[in-house]
Amino acid sequence: MTSHLASSQSAATPRRRTVVLAAAATAALAPLTSLGASAAHAAGIAPAFLHGVASGDPLPDGVLLWTRVTPTPEAVPGSGLGSATQVNWEVAADKGFSRIVGSGTVTASAATDHTVKVDVRGLQPQTPYWYRFTAGATVSPVGRTLTTPAHEATTDGVRFGVVSCANWESGYFSAYRHLAARTDLHAILHLGDYIYEYQSGGYPEAKYVVRPHEPKHEIVSLADYRTRHGKYKTDADLQALHHAHPIIAIWDDHEFANDAWAGGAENHTPGAEGEWAARAAAAKQAYFEWMPVRASIAGTVYRRLRFGTLADLHLLDLRSFRSQQTKVGSGSVDDPERTITGRAQLDWLKSGLAGSEATWKLVGTSVMISPVAFGSLPAHLLKPLAKLLGLPEGGLAINVDQWDGYTDDRKELLGHLKDRGIKNTVFLTGDIHMAWANEVPMNMATYPGSGTAATEFVVTSVTSDNLDDMLHVLPDTLSLVAESAIKAANWHVKWLDMDAHGYGVLDVTAERSQMDYFVVSDKRQQGATSAWSRSYRTLNGTQKVERVHQPVR
């Protein structure tokens, strides 16, 4: 697989789309009627772009563009209603669209929930572009995107916004707004749980819901997943994020159902909720319809992007191929027949890491690869931590939904890094609603003597509940006890924060990779502010994690 595969209009019927780029400027778009776009749409006589625009998976010569057109008011996401609609797209070298470098026409239909994706090629490396769509007289918002450096080019640095775990009902997406306002980012890396599948009031409890999502019931069908994706993309902060930066996304479990694996999920009841294969196929189809993501092969998101000679970004799919999570204490976590990656993906990752000539090997993984053990914790803290980390309330030191539950895959991967002398591997992780800075030990039992295989930076959630939210206490009330116990039992954990919600900014140069952690003031407040919290880095060739006392400027 390569990052140059063309995306399909539908995950169910993948096909290659050739995009013809125009070399000359086109005529100015027709103005909106005097009735106004929104009023005309409400009157049922004009299409509308109610879900914004987005770009993703940037390449040196191209980028994937996305939008959703609502042809008539009743053609809401998941409805299956609305006629096929012609949508025009334009890419320009300037915000005023005086220098058009590409244009074309696609058709939005109910078959793809009236979403469109355009794989634009023929662009220049490391160059900003602006894009927009039109349907009739209606013009979409303008989006800005950025291509990557040429594969063999030397670049001074690359900077990513890093996010995960955005639960609509748990709060507002202020973290997205603050990232959208930055002008120094090359892309946004979303590490999974872009949407959540639960019924309204299922997570969090109804009395703690900040804003209800749609549909109200747990999403199971294709129409359900489309409706939920559509609801998320009405959020102004999420739209702002997509309008400002290209996104590079992978999925985790909640794009499907909690603790998903290849043959089912903890939050799926066969029979009552249909067959898992049908539900997973519906979730994947809706995901590829609604996200500016190229499928590397049909139905998966593992793929590789390159940022000049500075960094290769390896993106993993840790839900489609994994074995079912084992029971803690069963002894099967070390079973070599069990896998979190699947054989083909693990071989692909090992080959890519060994063959990379980039200074940094970045790995986007939806769940934490660093092992976690627990010291003595009070029961009232162990119970919510067990829920967050996938542990039994008895406190055994195994997180069976993460790499801790699939130790043979981890041993093979880390051994490969050691045996092949692969340096500067940095795992970028979400999932557990906490921020961590870890050295990934070759052998936890003998660390630090056994050495460090890689480093790992874990970002906290955008809104999904953390320890404080689950206990309904103020920050630092109880978490300091838990943080101290975990660090005492895990010397490779250099820092963790169980209190905050927010995002990370990863800055990569030839000398170091540094993660700046930012927190939002209150996820329940739409206008929440953002502040820098901590910074950690790993220097070229060291594979150690050290604290930095100021963010990258």
Buried (B, 14 or more C-beta within 10 A) or exposed (E): BEBEBBBBBBBBEBEEBEBEBBEEBEEEBEEBBEBEBEEBBEEEEBBBBBBBBBBBBBBBBBBBBBBBBBBBBEBBBBBBBBEEBEBBBBBBBEEEBEEBBBBBEBBBBBBBBBBBBBBBBBBEBBBEBBBBBBBBBBBBBBBBBBBBBBBEBEBEBBBBBBBBBBBBBBBBBBBBBBBBEEEEBBBBBBBBBBBBBBBBBBBBEEEBBBBEBBBEEBBBBBBBBBBBBBBBBBBBBBBBBBBBBBBBBBBBBBBBBBBBBBEBBBBBEEEEBBEBEEBBBBBBBBBBBBBBBBBBEEBBBBBBBBBBBBBBBBBBBBBBBBBBBBEBEEEBBEBEEBBBBBEEBBEBBBEBBBEBEBBBBBBBBBBBBBBBBBBEBEEEBBBBBBEBBBBEEEBBBBBBBBBBBBBBBBBBBBEBBBEEEBBBBBBBBBBBBBBBBBBBBBEBEEBEEEBBBBBBBBBBBBBBBBBBBBBEEEBEEBBEEBBEBBBEBBEBBBBBBBBBBBBBBBBBBBEBBBBBBBBBBEBBEBEBEBEEBBBBBBBBEBBEBBEBEEBBE
